[in-house]
Structures are given as C-alpha cells and as structure tokens.
Amino acid sequence: MLTVRPKIAELVYQFYGRSLHPELFEIQQTRRISRGGYAATIHITNSGHVVTWTYEGLVLTEVAAAASQPLPQRRRLMSYRLHGSRSDAVDCRGGARFETAFSLEPADKEKFAAYEQQLTLPATREGMLQRFDASGRFELGALSYIAVDCRDKAMRVQSFHTFPDDGAVLKIQSVFRTPK
C-alpha cells in the first residue's frame, strides 16, 4: 500500500469532546496506554495522528488530519488550519484539562536529513515511528514520530510530522490532565 502524505496546506488540527470512529482514518500504527485512572489510544495516520484519551467517562480526541477528511462537527471544541504557531487550552468537566501547542516550521533538505537522523535513533526505543514513501520529488519520504510521556495525573504527547514536498515540519505538543 502506498503511504504518501497529503500537502500541508490541506491539514487541520481538531479537538473533540467525544470519540471518533477509527474507520474514518487510514491508520498506520496504534499504541494503547493505561495509567493513573486514564487510558489512551494513539494512532499514526497517513496525514497525521489521532489521540483518544478517556478518564472516568470523559472522552477527548485530538486529530491532525486532512481538511478533506470527513469528520463530524458535533462536540468539536477546536478547529485550526495548520500554519504558523498556536496554543490553546480547554477546561473540561470534572476538572480535567487539555493543553496544546503546535508550530509549522519551514525546513530544507538538510534539515529533513537531520530530523530523520534524530527521530530514528530514539524511535526504536521510546516512541512510535512511521516512514512514508517518497513522492518522487525528494528521495526522502515523510516521517511521523510520536513520543508519549505518562504520569499518574497527566499524559504528554509530542508529535513530529515531516512534509518534505512542502518543506515543512509540524510539531504538536499536547497535555491531557486529570483533576488535581
């Protein structure tokens, strides 16, 4: 199966107060985590990622996906085109909190090679790494790398998605917090 990334201009960041069906996405990898009363499922998809976090009946879902992806609008709490940088936070029922920050940074061929070298070294031990096929314009294919840091009261997700054809790297850091 060919796994080439969509254009960065076609991507959006969305956050939901609900779960989304996995069938909506072309999932490349999945990891499940459970700690301190919360559980999470992290998917690397062909266009980015989906993180679903649950705590005592509360379900929160973060999505980086193509804008053309048919996603629901019901209980969508955030929606941003992915360009520049932005941070935001949502206080949820029961005292849970979600915080996010993303930045889209330009990168040339040398930066992509450096990212590939940096992300592939620890990836085999610490995080999820997905390599995508090259589109033909560059010999390097895109990469997605997701690292998850779990504590009893918080889960931090750091994701890096490279887009060689667009000369861009998308970095997203999100924190899901249980009530204090």
C-alpha positions in Angstrom: 0.0 0.0 0.0 1.4 3.4 -1.0 1.7 5.7 2.0 2.4 9.2 0.8 1.5 12.3 2.8 -1.1 14.9 1.7 0.0 18.5 1.2 0.5 20.5 4.4 -1.9 23.2 3.2 -4.6 20.5 3.3 -4.2 19.8 7.0 -6.3 20.9 10.0 -5.9 20.4 13.8 -9.2 19.5 15.6 -10.1 18.6 19.1 -13.3 16.9 20.2 -15.1 16.2 23.4 -16.0 12.7 22.1 -14.5 9.7 20.4 -14.2 9.3 16.6 -14.5 6.1 14.8 -11.2 4.6 13.7 -12.7 3.7 10.4 -12.6 7.4 9.5 -8.8 7.2 9.2 -6.1 5.4 7.3 -4.2 4.1 10.4 -0.6 3.1 10.1 0.2 2.3 13.7 -1.5 2.1 17.1 -0.4 2.2 20.7 -2.7 1.8 23.8 -1.7 3.2 27.2 -3.3 3.0 30.6 -2.1 4.7 33.8 -3.4 6.6 36.8 -7.1 6.2 36.0 -6.9 7.3 32.4 -6.5 5.3 29.1 -5.4 6.5 25.7 -5.2 5.2 22.2 -2.7 6.8 19.8 -2.8 6.3 16.1 -0.4 7.5 13.4 -2.4 8.1 10.3 -1.5 8.8 6.7 -2.0 12.5 7.3 -1.0 13.0 11.0 -2.4 11.4 14.1 -5.4 10.7 16.3 -5.2 10.6 20.1 -8.2 9.5 22.1 -8.0 9.9 25.9 -10.5 8.7 28.4 -10.9 9.4 32.1 -14.0 8.5 34.2 -16.4 8.7 31.3 -14.8 11.8 29.8 -13.6 11.2 26.2 -11.3 13.7 24.5 -9.9 13.3 20.9 -7.1 15.2 19.2 -6.8 15.0 15.4 -4.3 16.2 12.9 -5.9 15.3 9.5 -6.5 16.4 6.0 -9.2 19.1 5.7 -10.9 17.0 3.1 -11.3 14.2 5.7 -15.0 13.8 6.5 -15.0 14.5 10.3 -18.1 15.3 12.4 -18.7 18.8 13.7 -20.7 17.7 16.8 -18.8 18.3 20.0 -15.8 19.7 18.1 -14.1 22.1 20.6 -11.2 23.4 18.5 -10.5 23.6 14.8 -7.5 25.3 13.2 -5.8 25.3 9.9 -2.2 24.2 10.4 0.0 27.2 9.7 2.3 29.3 11.9 2.1 28.5 15.6 -0.7 28.5 18.1 -1.5 27.3 21.6 -4.8 26.7 23.3 -6.4 25.0 26.3 -9.8 23.6 27.3 -11.1 23.1 30.8 -13.3 20.0 30.8 -16.0 18.7 33.1 -14.9 17.2 36.4 -11.7 19.3 36.4 -9.8 17.6 33.6 -7.8 19.9 31.3 -6.4 19.8 27.8 -3.5 22.0 26.6 -2.0 22.1 23.2 0.6 24.0 21.2 1.6 23.5 17.6 4.0 25.0 15.1 4.6 24.6 11.4 8.2 25.3 10.6 10.0 25.6 7.3 12.7 23.0 6.6 15.1 22.4 3.8 16.6 19.2 2.5 19.5 19.3 5.1 17.0 19.9 8.0 14.9 16.9 6.8 18.0 14.7 6.8 18.9 15.9 10.3 15.3 15.3 11.6 15.3 11.9 10.1 18.6 11.0 11.8 17.4 12.5 15.2 14.0 10.9 15.1 15.0 7.5 14.0 17.7 7.0 16.7 15.4 7.1 19.8 12.3 6.0 17.9 13.1 2.3 18.1 13.3 2.5 21.9 10.9 5.3 23.0 8.3 6.3 20.5 6.2 5.4 17.5 7.9 6.0 14.2 6.2 5.7 10.8 8.1 6.2 7.5 6.1 7.1 4.4 7.1 6.5 0.8 8.8 9.3 -1.1 6.5 11.1 -3.5 9.2 11.2 -6.2 10.1 14.9 -5.8 12.6 14.1 -3.0 14.4 10.9 -2.1 13.3 11.2 1.5 9.8 10.2 2.4 7.9 11.8 5.2 8.2 10.7 8.8 5.8 10.7 11.8 7.2 10.3 15.2 5.1 10.3 18.4 6.5 10.2 21.9 4.2 9.8 24.9 5.2 10.7 28.5 2.8 9.2 31.1 2.4 10.3 34.7 -0.3 9.4 37.1 -2.1 12.8 36.6 -1.0 13.8 33.1 -0.1 12.4 29.7 2.1 14.5 27.3 2.1 13.7 23.6 4.8 15.1 21.4 4.4 14.5 17.7 6.6 15.4 14.7 5.3 15.1 11.2 7.6 15.9 8.3 6.3 17.1 4.9 9.4 17.0 2.5 7.4 18.1 -0.6 6.2 21.2 1.2 9.4 21.9 3.0 7.7 21.8 6.4 7.8 20.1 9.8 4.7 20.1 12.0 5.4 19.9 15.8 2.5 19.4 18.2 2.7 19.0 21.9 -0.5 18.2 23.9 -1.1 17.5 27.6 -4.1 15.7 28.9 -4.5 16.3 32.7 -6.7 14.6 35.2 -8.3 16.7 38.0 -5.8 17.6 40.8 
